[in-house]
Amino acid sequence: MRKKLKIINKLGLHARASSKFVEVTNKYKSEIFIEFNDIKVNAKSILDYCLCNFLS
């Protein structure tokens, strides 16, 4: 199964919310990705998530 979800938040996620998001995604066996400005990263990795924010 494949599902695409679009979240619109101009301010993005701050550190605590990002950490919680990664924690929740790690509870699932699924592959979960975040894509922003043509940068696609693993949503289960806080380092990848931070890299996405840094490069955007």
Buried (B, 14 or more C-beta within 10 A) or exposed (E): EEEEEEEEEEEEBEEEEBEEBBEEBEEEEEEBBBEBEEBEBBBBBBEBBBBBBEEE
